[in-house]
Amino acid sequence: MNDGDSDRRQCSFCGRGGAPDRRLVAGPGICICEHCVDTARELLDFTTDGSAPAAGSLGPAWEQLSDEEILRHLPEISHVGSQLEEQLKRWVGAARERNVSWSRIGAALGITRQTAWERFKNPA
């Protein structure tokens, strides 16, 4: 991400912004803060008997959650979706600034040229 985006960066997992005590690692359309990296590391290293988790044992998170817990997470998931959509708009905007055609953008996204134009015609 460029310096113009630094004030808008936030962790895609917890939603907190970057700060001197909360550095962010950015990838294509996503950021993660140090706290969430540490939490993920602990989750991946954790098992009930103290052994390393078996490959593929982490299945979808909702399998271990109650209905109420799933409902509590929906706003968080929606927020992440909004963040990703915003990033996608920025990436499409960058492509358009380079005069990449709507046909090529649509093909890259697996949608038609018209659908790409309708979805992304207004820059982020």
NUDREN-554521 format. One record per atom (N, C-alpha, C): residue number from 1; atom name; x, y, z. Coordinates in Angstrom, 3 decimals, m for minus. Atoms other than C-alpha are relative to their C-alpha. Layout:
REM NUDREN-554521
@num=NUM; atomo=CA; xx=X; yy=Y; zz=Z
...
//
This chain:
REM NUDREN-554521
@num=1; atomo=N; xx=0.842; yy=m1.177; zz=0.000
@num=1; atomo=CA; xx=0.000; yy=0.000; zz=0.000
@num=1; atomo=C; xx=0.880; yy=1.231; zz=0.000
@num=2; atomo=N; xx=m0.813; yy=m1.201; zz=0.033
@num=2; atomo=CA; xx=1.195; yy=3.487; zz=m0.626
@num=2; atomo=C; xx=m0.248; yy=0.842; zz=1.242
@num=3; atomo=N; xx=0.087; yy=m0.819; zz=m1.201
@num=3; atomo=CA; xx=1.684; yy=6.192; zz=2.002
@num=3; atomo=C; xx=m1.339; yy=0.695; zz=0.140
@num=4; atomo=N; xx=1.303; yy=m0.635; zz=m0.063
@num=4; atomo=CA; xx=m1.648; yy=7.798; zz=1.096
@num=4; atomo=C; xx=m1.047; yy=m0.873; zz=0.659
@num=5; atomo=N; xx=0.946; yy=0.911; zz=m0.620
@num=5; atomo=CA; xx=m3.418; yy=4.706; zz=2.422
@num=5; atomo=C; xx=0.298; yy=m0.239; zz=1.469
@num=6; atomo=N; xx=m0.426; yy=0.365; zz=m1.348
@num=6; atomo=CA; xx=m1.562; yy=4.586; zz=5.747
@num=6; atomo=C; xx=m1.003; yy=0.433; zz=1.055
@num=7; atomo=N; xx=0.958; yy=m0.431; zz=m1.004
@num=7; atomo=CA; xx=m4.214; yy=6.579; zz=7.603
@num=7; atomo=C; xx=m1.283; yy=m0.817; zz=m0.049
@num=8; atomo=N; xx=1.212; yy=0.809; zz=0.124
@num=8; atomo=CA; xx=m6.915; yy=4.170; zz=6.385
@num=8; atomo=C; xx=0.252; yy=m1.467; zz=0.315
@num=9; atomo=N; xx=m0.296; yy=1.402; zz=m0.271
@num=9; atomo=CA; xx=m5.147; yy=0.903; zz=7.205
@num=9; atomo=C; xx=m0.559; yy=m0.417; zz=1.344
@num=10; atomo=N; xx=0.435; yy=0.601; zz=m1.254
@num=10; atomo=CA; xx=m6.682; yy=m1.306; zz=9.814
@num=10; atomo=C; xx=0.072; yy=m1.499; zz=m0.148
@num=11; atomo=N; xx=m0.092; yy=1.448; zz=m0.001
@num=11; atomo=CA; xx=m6.417; yy=m4.918; zz=10.803
@num=11; atomo=C; xx=m1.285; yy=m0.595; zz=m0.548
@num=12; atomo=N; xx=1.162; yy=0.647; zz=0.604
@num=12; atomo=CA; xx=m8.729; yy=m7.067; zz=8.709
@num=12; atomo=C; xx=m0.646; yy=m1.004; zz=0.933
@num=13; atomo=N; xx=0.526; yy=0.984; zz=m0.935
@num=13; atomo=CA; xx=m9.281; yy=m9.355; zz=11.705
@num=13; atomo=C; xx=m0.672; yy=0.659; zz=1.199
@num=14; atomo=N; xx=0.575; yy=m0.630; zz=m1.192
@num=14; atomo=CA; xx=m9.873; yy=m7.070; zz=14.703
@num=14; atomo=C; xx=m0.553; yy=1.393; zz=m0.290
@num=15; atomo=N; xx=0.527; yy=m1.307; zz=0.376
@num=15; atomo=CA; xx=m10.602; yy=m3.788; zz=12.897
@num=15; atomo=C; xx=0.738; yy=1.185; zz=0.585
@num=16; atomo=N; xx=m0.738; yy=m1.103; zz=m0.604
@num=16; atomo=CA; xx=m8.094; yy=m1.741; zz=14.888
@num=16; atomo=C; xx=1.000; yy=0.574; zz=m0.997
@num=17; atomo=N; xx=m0.948; yy=m0.670; zz=0.866
@num=17; atomo=CA; xx=m5.942; yy=0.810; zz=13.131
@num=17; atomo=C; xx=1.428; yy=m0.218; zz=0.437
@num=18; atomo=N; xx=m1.407; yy=0.093; zz=m0.342
@num=18; atomo=CA; xx=m2.183; yy=0.790; zz=13.020
@num=18; atomo=C; xx=0.392; yy=1.114; zz=0.955
@num=19; atomo=N; xx=m0.513; yy=m0.972; zz=m0.963
@num=19; atomo=CA; xx=m0.287; yy=2.625; zz=15.743
@num=19; atomo=C; xx=1.438; yy=m0.394; zz=0.307
@num=20; atomo=N; xx=m1.378; yy=0.364; zz=m0.321
@num=20; atomo=CA; xx=3.295; yy=2.758; zz=17.008
@num=20; atomo=C; xx=0.116; yy=m1.296; zz=0.792
@num=21; atomo=N; xx=m0.045; yy=1.231; zz=m0.782
@num=21; atomo=CA; xx=2.463; yy=m0.045; zz=19.445
@num=21; atomo=C; xx=m0.825; yy=m1.131; zz=m0.633
@num=22; atomo=N; xx=0.800; yy=1.015; zz=0.694
@num=22; atomo=CA; xx=0.315; yy=m1.972; zz=16.919
@num=22; atomo=C; xx=0.333; yy=0.099; zz=m1.494
@num=23; atomo=N; xx=m0.422; yy=m0.038; zz=1.393
@num=23; atomo=CA; xx=2.191; yy=m2.450; zz=13.676
@num=23; atomo=C; xx=m0.884; yy=m0.917; zz=m0.838
@num=24; atomo=N; xx=0.794; yy=0.788; zz=0.933
@num=24; atomo=CA; xx=0.348; yy=m3.782; zz=10.639
@num=24; atomo=C; xx=0.880; yy=m0.569; zz=m1.095
@num=25; atomo=N; xx=m0.623; yy=0.612; zz=1.163
@num=25; atomo=CA; xx=1.544; yy=m6.182; zz=7.977
@num=25; atomo=C; xx=m1.066; yy=0.013; zz=m1.088
@num=26; atomo=N; xx=0.974; yy=m0.133; zz=1.077
@num=26; atomo=CA; xx=m0.170; yy=m5.457; zz=4.668
@num=26; atomo=C; xx=0.325; yy=m0.947; zz=m1.141
@num=27; atomo=N; xx=m0.089; yy=0.830; zz=1.200
@num=27; atomo=CA; xx=m0.797; yy=m7.805; zz=1.785
@num=27; atomo=C; xx=m1.010; yy=0.506; zz=m1.002
@num=28; atomo=N; xx=0.968; yy=m0.457; zz=1.013
@num=28; atomo=CA; xx=m2.949; yy=m7.534; zz=m1.328
@num=28; atomo=C; xx=m1.422; yy=m0.002; zz=0.557
@num=29; atomo=N; xx=1.367; yy=m0.143; zz=m0.463
@num=29; atomo=CA; xx=m6.203; yy=m6.221; zz=0.083
@num=29; atomo=C; xx=m0.262; yy=m0.409; zz=1.430
@num=30; atomo=N; xx=0.209; yy=0.463; zz=m1.375
@num=30; atomo=CA; xx=m5.632; yy=m7.287; zz=3.680
@num=30; atomo=C; xx=1.154; yy=0.468; zz=0.879
@num=31; atomo=N; xx=m1.018; yy=m0.351; zz=m0.989
@num=31; atomo=CA; xx=m3.773; yy=m6.225; zz=6.816
@num=31; atomo=C; xx=m0.237; yy=m0.847; zz=1.244
@num=32; atomo=N; xx=0.115; yy=0.693; zz=m1.286
@num=32; atomo=CA; xx=m3.051; yy=m8.010; zz=10.079
@num=32; atomo=C; xx=0.941; yy=0.685; zz=0.982
@num=33; atomo=N; xx=m0.810; yy=m0.661; zz=m1.023
@num=33; atomo=CA; xx=m1.803; yy=m6.455; zz=13.324
@num=33; atomo=C; xx=0.804; yy=m1.041; zz=0.785
@num=34; atomo=N; xx=m0.849; yy=0.886; zz=m0.802
@num=34; atomo=CA; xx=0.826; yy=m7.877; zz=15.648
@num=34; atomo=C; xx=m0.811; yy=m0.828; zz=0.991
@num=35; atomo=N; xx=0.822; yy=0.707; zz=m0.983
@num=35; atomo=CA; xx=m1.813; yy=m8.795; zz=18.234
@num=35; atomo=C; xx=m0.698; yy=m1.193; zz=m0.649
@num=36; atomo=N; xx=0.712; yy=1.097; zz=0.673
@num=36; atomo=CA; xx=m3.803; yy=m10.884; zz=15.734
@num=36; atomo=C; xx=0.971; yy=m1.074; zz=m0.499
@num=37; atomo=N; xx=m1.015; yy=1.003; zz=0.372
@num=37; atomo=CA; xx=m0.613; yy=m12.564; zz=14.479
@num=37; atomo=C; xx=0.319; yy=m0.866; zz=1.218
@num=38; atomo=N; xx=m0.293; yy=0.759; zz=m1.218
@num=38; atomo=CA; xx=0.204; yy=m13.542; zz=18.065
@num=38; atomo=C; xx=m1.162; yy=m0.921; zz=0.371
@num=39; atomo=N; xx=1.176; yy=0.815; zz=m0.310
@num=39; atomo=CA; xx=m3.357; yy=m14.773; zz=18.632
@num=39; atomo=C; xx=m0.094; yy=m1.194; zz=m0.936
@num=40; atomo=N; xx=0.044; yy=1.095; zz=0.969
@num=40; atomo=CA; xx=m3.249; yy=m16.832; zz=15.437
@num=40; atomo=C; xx=1.090; yy=m1.026; zz=0.293
@num=41; atomo=N; xx=m1.099; yy=0.911; zz=m0.330
@num=41; atomo=CA; xx=0.120; yy=m18.281; zz=16.425
@num=41; atomo=C; xx=m0.383; yy=m0.878; zz=1.194
@num=42; atomo=N; xx=0.444; yy=0.760; zz=m1.166
@num=42; atomo=CA; xx=m1.291; yy=m19.316; zz=19.812
@num=42; atomo=C; xx=m1.074; yy=m1.016; zz=m0.385
@num=43; atomo=N; xx=1.063; yy=0.905; zz=0.442
@num=43; atomo=CA; xx=m4.364; yy=m20.833; zz=18.151
@num=43; atomo=C; xx=0.570; yy=m1.189; zz=m0.757
@num=44; atomo=N; xx=m0.578; yy=1.071; zz=0.806
@num=44; atomo=CA; xx=m2.280; yy=m22.824; zz=15.709
@num=44; atomo=C; xx=0.876; yy=m0.939; zz=0.829
@num=45; atomo=N; xx=m0.854; yy=0.821; zz=m0.851
@num=45; atomo=CA; xx=0.026; yy=m24.071; zz=18.468
@num=45; atomo=C; xx=m0.772; yy=m0.732; zz=1.094
@num=46; atomo=N; xx=0.780; yy=0.518; zz=m1.122
@num=46; atomo=CA; xx=m2.800; yy=m24.991; zz=20.858
@num=46; atomo=C; xx=m0.711; yy=m1.312; zz=m0.321
@num=47; atomo=N; xx=0.856; yy=1.190; zz=m0.012
@num=47; atomo=CA; xx=m4.289; yy=m28.437; zz=21.457
@num=47; atomo=C; xx=m0.294; yy=m0.314; zz=1.454
@num=48; atomo=N; xx=0.382; yy=0.278; zz=m1.381
@num=48; atomo=CA; xx=m5.986; yy=m29.802; zz=24.554
@num=48; atomo=C; xx=1.022; yy=m0.845; zz=0.730
@num=49; atomo=N; xx=m0.979; yy=0.846; zz=m0.685
@num=49; atomo=CA; xx=m3.241; yy=m32.345; zz=25.262
@num=49; atomo=C; xx=1.425; yy=0.549; zz=m0.086
@num=50; atomo=N; xx=m1.307; yy=m0.624; zz=0.071
@num=50; atomo=CA; xx=m0.368; yy=m29.959; zz=24.562
@num=50; atomo=C; xx=0.815; yy=m0.388; zz=m1.217
@num=51; atomo=N; xx=m0.739; yy=0.388; zz=1.202
@num=51; atomo=CA; xx=0.689; yy=m31.633; zz=21.306
@num=51; atomo=C; xx=m0.336; yy=0.951; zz=m1.145
@num=52; atomo=N; xx=0.242; yy=m0.832; zz=1.173
@num=52; atomo=CA; xx=0.907; yy=m29.918; zz=17.959
@num=52; atomo=C; xx=m1.289; yy=m0.442; zz=m0.685
@num=53; atomo=N; xx=1.232; yy=0.371; zz=0.669
@num=53; atomo=CA; xx=m2.377; yy=m29.791; zz=16.041
@num=53; atomo=C; xx=0.271; yy=m0.825; zz=m1.253
@num=54; atomo=N; xx=m0.124; yy=0.808; zz=1.218
@num=54; atomo=CA; xx=m2.862; yy=m32.368; zz=13.292
@num=54; atomo=C; xx=m0.339; yy=0.852; zz=m1.212
@num=55; atomo=N; xx=0.289; yy=m0.722; zz=1.234
@num=55; atomo=CA; xx=m2.848; yy=m31.062; zz=9.743
@num=55; atomo=C; xx=m1.476; yy=m0.158; zz=m0.332
@num=56; atomo=N; xx=1.406; yy=0.039; zz=0.377
@num=56; atomo=CA; xx=m6.359; yy=m30.163; zz=8.656
@num=56; atomo=C; xx=m0.962; yy=m0.065; zz=1.170
@num=57; atomo=N; xx=0.875; yy=0.137; zz=m1.159
@num=57; atomo=CA; xx=m7.700; yy=m30.227; zz=12.232
@num=57; atomo=C; xx=m0.722; yy=1.291; zz=0.355
@num=58; atomo=N; xx=0.561; yy=m1.285; zz=m0.384
@num=58; atomo=CA; xx=m8.698; yy=m26.587; zz=12.283
@num=58; atomo=C; xx=m1.306; yy=0.324; zz=m0.711
@num=59; atomo=N; xx=1.279; yy=m0.179; zz=0.676
@num=59; atomo=CA; xx=m11.870; yy=m26.908; zz=10.106
@num=59; atomo=C; xx=m0.627; yy=1.384; zz=0.126
@num=60; atomo=N; xx=0.670; yy=m1.297; zz=m0.081
@num=60; atomo=CA; xx=m14.321; yy=m24.042; zz=9.731
@num=60; atomo=C; xx=m0.314; yy=0.371; zz=1.447
@num=61; atomo=N; xx=0.197; yy=m0.480; zz=m1.369
@num=61; atomo=CA; xx=m14.624; yy=m21.940; zz=12.878
@num=61; atomo=C; xx=m1.414; yy=m0.246; zz=0.495
@num=62; atomo=N; xx=1.389; yy=0.119; zz=m0.456
@num=62; atomo=CA; xx=m18.412; yy=m22.198; zz=12.961
@num=62; atomo=C; xx=m0.371; yy=m1.393; zz=0.481
@num=63; atomo=N; xx=0.315; yy=1.352; zz=m0.461
@num=63; atomo=CA; xx=m18.294; yy=m25.941; zz=13.585
@num=63; atomo=C; xx=0.060; yy=m0.117; zz=1.525
@num=64; atomo=N; xx=m0.129; yy=0.059; zz=m1.452
@num=64; atomo=CA; xx=m17.316; yy=m25.275; zz=17.217
@num=64; atomo=C; xx=m0.843; yy=1.058; zz=0.714
@num=65; atomo=N; xx=0.738; yy=m1.113; zz=m0.595
@num=65; atomo=CA; xx=m19.647; yy=m22.299; zz=17.783
@num=65; atomo=C; xx=m1.487; yy=m0.310; zz=0.150
@num=66; atomo=N; xx=1.456; yy=0.088; zz=m0.158
@num=66; atomo=CA; xx=m23.200; yy=m22.078; zz=19.108
@num=66; atomo=C; xx=m0.653; yy=0.959; zz=m1.000
@num=67; atomo=N; xx=0.730; yy=m0.903; zz=0.894
@num=67; atomo=CA; xx=m25.882; yy=m20.332; zz=17.061
@num=67; atomo=C; xx=0.200; yy=1.450; zz=0.428
@num=68; atomo=N; xx=m0.161; yy=m1.362; zz=m0.508
@num=68; atomo=CA; xx=m25.581; yy=m17.270; zz=19.299
@num=68; atomo=C; xx=1.399; yy=0.545; zz=m0.295
@num=69; atomo=N; xx=m1.372; yy=m0.429; zz=0.293
@num=69; atomo=CA; xx=m21.806; yy=m17.147; zz=18.852
@num=69; atomo=C; xx=0.152; yy=0.314; zz=m1.484
@num=70; atomo=N; xx=m0.040; yy=m0.282; zz=1.444
@num=70; atomo=CA; xx=m22.212; yy=m17.357; zz=15.081
@num=70; atomo=C; xx=m0.637; yy=1.349; zz=m0.280
@num=71; atomo=N; xx=0.690; yy=m1.275; zz=0.219
@num=71; atomo=CA; xx=m24.699; yy=m14.485; zz=15.166
@num=71; atomo=C; xx=0.825; yy=1.178; zz=0.496
@num=72; atomo=N; xx=m0.855; yy=m1.079; zz=m0.501
@num=72; atomo=CA; xx=m22.291; yy=m12.393; zz=17.264
@num=72; atomo=C; xx=1.151; yy=0.288; zz=m0.955
@num=73; atomo=N; xx=m1.122; yy=m0.186; zz=0.931
@num=73; atomo=CA; xx=m19.563; yy=m12.924; zz=14.645
@num=73; atomo=C; xx=m0.420; yy=0.581; zz=m1.345
@num=74; atomo=N; xx=0.432; yy=m0.470; zz=1.317
@num=74; atomo=CA; xx=m21.675; yy=m11.963; zz=11.628
@num=74; atomo=C; xx=0.366; yy=1.455; zz=m0.288
@num=75; atomo=N; xx=m0.408; yy=m1.378; zz=0.289
@num=75; atomo=CA; xx=m21.089; yy=m8.190; zz=11.995
@num=75; atomo=C; xx=1.497; yy=0.132; zz=m0.272
@num=76; atomo=N; xx=m1.447; yy=m0.027; zz=0.229
@num=76; atomo=CA; xx=m17.331; yy=m8.807; zz=12.216
@num=76; atomo=C; xx=0.331; yy=m0.491; zz=m1.403
@num=77; atomo=N; xx=m0.243; yy=0.558; zz=1.336
@num=77; atomo=CA; xx=m17.397; yy=m10.942; zz=9.084
@num=77; atomo=C; xx=m0.458; yy=0.984; zz=m1.063
@num=78; atomo=N; xx=0.498; yy=m1.003; zz=0.939
@num=78; atomo=CA; xx=m19.484; yy=m8.323; zz=7.301
@num=78; atomo=C; xx=0.984; yy=1.158; zz=m0.122
@num=79; atomo=N; xx=m0.977; yy=m1.091; zz=0.010
@num=79; atomo=CA; xx=m16.948; yy=m5.655; zz=8.299
@num=79; atomo=C; xx=1.233; yy=m0.373; zz=m0.835
@num=80; atomo=N; xx=m1.149; yy=0.464; zz=0.786
@num=80; atomo=CA; xx=m14.090; yy=m7.710; zz=6.846
@num=80; atomo=C; xx=m0.362; yy=0.001; zz=m1.492
@num=81; atomo=N; xx=0.448; yy=m0.018; zz=1.393
@num=81; atomo=CA; xx=m16.115; yy=m8.133; zz=3.646
@num=81; atomo=C; xx=0.009; yy=1.409; zz=m0.572
@num=82; atomo=N; xx=m0.008; yy=m1.397; zz=0.440
@num=82; atomo=CA; xx=m16.523; yy=m4.358; zz=3.445
@num=82; atomo=C; xx=1.426; yy=0.491; zz=m0.233
@num=83; atomo=N; xx=m1.403; yy=m0.381; zz=0.177
@num=83; atomo=CA; xx=m12.782; yy=m3.890; zz=3.918
@num=83; atomo=C; xx=0.554; yy=m0.571; zz=m1.305
@num=84; atomo=N; xx=m0.497; yy=0.632; zz=1.226
@num=84; atomo=CA; xx=m12.038; yy=m6.344; zz=1.128
@num=84; atomo=C; xx=m0.583; yy=0.671; zz=m1.236
@num=85; atomo=N; xx=0.628; yy=m0.685; zz=1.138
@num=85; atomo=CA; xx=m14.514; yy=m4.648; zz=m1.199
@num=85; atomo=C; xx=0.670; yy=1.350; zz=m0.245
@num=86; atomo=N; xx=m0.693; yy=m1.280; zz=0.130
@num=86; atomo=CA; xx=m12.843; yy=m1.295; zz=m0.489
@num=86; atomo=C; xx=1.378; yy=m0.194; zz=m0.638
@num=87; atomo=N; xx=m1.310; yy=0.278; zz=0.588
@num=87; atomo=CA; xx=m9.422; yy=m2.780; zz=m1.277
@num=87; atomo=C; xx=m0.120; yy=m0.380; zz=m1.468
@num=88; atomo=N; xx=0.204; yy=0.396; zz=1.394
@num=88; atomo=CA; xx=m10.737; yy=m4.363; zz=m4.468
@num=88; atomo=C; xx=m0.271; yy=1.227; zz=m0.861
@num=89; atomo=N; xx=0.262; yy=m1.238; zz=0.739
@num=89; atomo=CA; xx=m12.060; yy=m0.967; zz=m5.569
@num=89; atomo=C; xx=1.287; yy=0.778; zz=m0.234
@num=90; atomo=N; xx=m1.283; yy=m0.708; zz=0.168
@num=90; atomo=CA; xx=m8.618; yy=0.548; zz=m4.967
@num=90; atomo=C; xx=0.865; yy=m0.679; zz=m1.057
@num=91; atomo=N; xx=m0.801; yy=0.733; zz=0.978
@num=91; atomo=CA; xx=m6.926; yy=m2.191; zz=m6.985
@num=91; atomo=C; xx=m0.547; yy=0.207; zz=m1.410
@num=92; atomo=N; xx=0.603; yy=m0.252; zz=1.311
@num=92; atomo=CA; xx=m9.385; yy=m1.767; zz=m9.848
@num=92; atomo=C; xx=0.289; yy=1.437; zz=m0.424
@num=93; atomo=N; xx=m0.339; yy=m1.390; zz=0.307
@num=93; atomo=CA; xx=m8.841; yy=1.998; zz=m9.623
@num=93; atomo=C; xx=1.435; yy=0.144; zz=m0.491
@num=94; atomo=N; xx=m1.404; yy=m0.037; zz=0.442
@num=94; atomo=CA; xx=m5.090; yy=1.451; zz=m9.937
@num=94; atomo=C; xx=0.131; yy=m0.559; zz=m1.414
@num=95; atomo=N; xx=m0.030; yy=0.569; zz=1.358
@num=95; atomo=CA; xx=m5.658; yy=m0.732; zz=m12.987
@num=95; atomo=C; xx=m0.552; yy=0.992; zz=m1.011
@num=96; atomo=N; xx=0.592; yy=m0.979; zz=0.913
@num=96; atomo=CA; xx=m7.900; yy=1.902; zz=m14.564
@num=96; atomo=C; xx=0.924; yy=1.205; zz=m0.212
@num=97; atomo=N; xx=m0.964; yy=m1.097; zz=0.156
@num=97; atomo=CA; xx=m5.284; yy=4.622; zz=m13.872
@num=97; atomo=C; xx=1.081; yy=m0.356; zz=m1.009
@num=98; atomo=N; xx=m0.976; yy=0.483; zz=0.984
@num=98; atomo=CA; xx=m2.958; yy=2.494; zz=m16.022
@num=98; atomo=C; xx=m0.657; yy=m0.304; zz=m1.339
@num=99; atomo=N; xx=0.768; yy=0.204; zz=1.228
@num=99; atomo=CA; xx=m5.640; yy=2.387; zz=m18.730
@num=99; atomo=C; xx=m0.244; yy=m1.467; zz=m0.339
@num=100; atomo=N; xx=0.388; yy=1.391; zz=0.211
@num=100; atomo=CA; xx=m6.330; yy=m1.312; zz=m18.264
@num=100; atomo=C; xx=m1.489; yy=0.008; zz=m0.340
@num=101; atomo=N; xx=1.391; yy=m0.031; zz=0.474
@num=101; atomo=CA; xx=m9.592; yy=m1.991; zz=m20.104
@num=101; atomo=C; xx=m0.952; yy=m0.686; zz=0.963
@num=102; atomo=N; xx=1.040; yy=0.650; zz=m0.794
@num=102; atomo=CA; xx=m12.853; yy=m2.941; zz=m18.430
@num=102; atomo=C; xx=m0.122; yy=m1.469; zz=m0.379
@num=103; atomo=N; xx=0.052; yy=1.408; zz=0.427
@num=103; atomo=CA; xx=m12.753; yy=m6.138; zz=m20.485
@num=103; atomo=C; xx=1.047; yy=m0.834; zz=0.726
@num=104; atomo=N; xx=m1.063; yy=0.736; zz=m0.686
@num=104; atomo=CA; xx=m9.425; yy=m7.178; zz=m18.983
@num=104; atomo=C; xx=m0.264; yy=m0.105; zz=1.501
@num=105; atomo=N; xx=0.327; yy=0.030; zz=m1.430
@num=105; atomo=CA; xx=m10.534; yy=m6.243; zz=m15.463
@num=105; atomo=C; xx=m1.091; yy=m1.024; zz=0.243
@num=106; atomo=N; xx=1.086; yy=0.961; zz=m0.143
@num=106; atomo=CA; xx=m13.757; yy=m8.185; zz=m15.883
@num=106; atomo=C; xx=0.493; yy=m1.430; zz=m0.134
@num=107; atomo=N; xx=m0.529; yy=1.348; zz=0.204
@num=107; atomo=CA; xx=m11.881; yy=m11.215; zz=m17.218
@num=107; atomo=C; xx=0.813; yy=m0.459; zz=1.213
@num=108; atomo=N; xx=m0.805; yy=0.355; zz=m1.174
@num=108; atomo=CA; xx=m9.475; yy=m11.127; zz=m14.265
@num=108; atomo=C; xx=m0.878; yy=m0.361; zz=1.197
@num=109; atomo=N; xx=0.905; yy=0.245; zz=m1.122
@num=109; atomo=CA; xx=m12.428; yy=m11.111; zz=m11.857
@num=109; atomo=C; xx=m1.046; yy=m1.069; zz=m0.304
@num=110; atomo=N; xx=0.970; yy=1.030; zz=0.373
@num=110; atomo=CA; xx=m14.437; yy=m13.716; zz=m13.744
@num=110; atomo=C; xx=m1.401; yy=0.553; zz=m0.197
@num=111; atomo=N; xx=1.281; yy=m0.644; zz=0.268
@num=111; atomo=CA; xx=m17.202; yy=m11.243; zz=m14.616
@num=111; atomo=C; xx=0.072; yy=0.686; zz=m1.360
@num=112; atomo=N; xx=0.003; yy=m0.672; zz=1.298
@num=112; atomo=CA; xx=m18.267; yy=m9.425; zz=m17.762
@num=112; atomo=C; xx=0.553; yy=1.410; zz=0.120
@num=113; atomo=N; xx=m0.468; yy=m1.381; zz=0.073
@num=113; atomo=CA; xx=m16.888; yy=m6.067; zz=m18.853
@num=113; atomo=C; xx=m1.057; yy=0.932; zz=0.565
@num=114; atomo=N; xx=1.099; yy=m0.845; zz=m0.447
@num=114; atomo=CA; xx=m20.298; yy=m4.514; zz=m18.226
@num=114; atomo=C; xx=m0.188; yy=m0.079; zz=1.518
@num=115; atomo=N; xx=0.150; yy=0.175; zz=m1.440
@num=115; atomo=CA; xx=m20.573; yy=m5.964; zz=m14.729
@num=115; atomo=C; xx=1.141; yy=0.692; zz=0.742
@num=116; atomo=N; xx=m1.152; yy=m0.670; zz=m0.621
@num=116; atomo=CA; xx=m17.057; yy=m4.735; zz=m13.885
@num=116; atomo=C; xx=m0.204; yy=1.512; zz=m0.007
@num=117; atomo=N; xx=0.211; yy=m1.444; zz=0.104
@num=117; atomo=CA; xx=m17.897; yy=m1.237; zz=m15.124
@num=117; atomo=C; xx=m1.079; yy=0.461; zz=0.977
@num=118; atomo=N; xx=1.089; yy=m0.392; zz=m0.891
@num=118; atomo=CA; xx=m21.183; yy=m1.110; zz=m13.200
@num=118; atomo=C; xx=0.428; yy=m0.047; zz=1.467
@num=119; atomo=N; xx=m0.417; yy=0.172; zz=m1.399
@num=119; atomo=CA; xx=m19.542; yy=m2.309; zz=m9.984
@num=119; atomo=C; xx=1.074; yy=1.001; zz=0.422
@num=120; atomo=N; xx=m1.185; yy=m0.772; zz=m0.382
@num=120; atomo=CA; xx=m16.385; yy=m0.181; zz=m10.111
@num=120; atomo=C; xx=0.121; yy=1.352; zz=m0.712
@num=121; atomo=N; xx=m0.134; yy=m1.229; zz=0.792
@num=121; atomo=CA; xx=m17.165; yy=2.859; zz=m12.293
@num=121; atomo=C; xx=0.313; yy=1.228; zz=0.852
@num=122; atomo=N; xx=m0.284; yy=m1.134; zz=m0.905
@num=122; atomo=CA; xx=m17.029; yy=5.221; zz=m9.289
@num=122; atomo=C; xx=1.240; yy=m0.339; zz=0.811
@num=123; atomo=N; xx=m1.246; yy=0.333; zz=m0.716
@num=123; atomo=CA; xx=m13.444; yy=5.287; zz=m7.961
@num=123; atomo=C; xx=m0.172; yy=0.105; zz=1.508
@num=124; atomo=N; xx=0.056; yy=0.023; zz=m1.478
@num=124; atomo=CA; xx=m12.838; yy=4.578; zz=m4.270
@num=124; atomo=C; xx=0.549; yy=1.264; zz=0.577
//
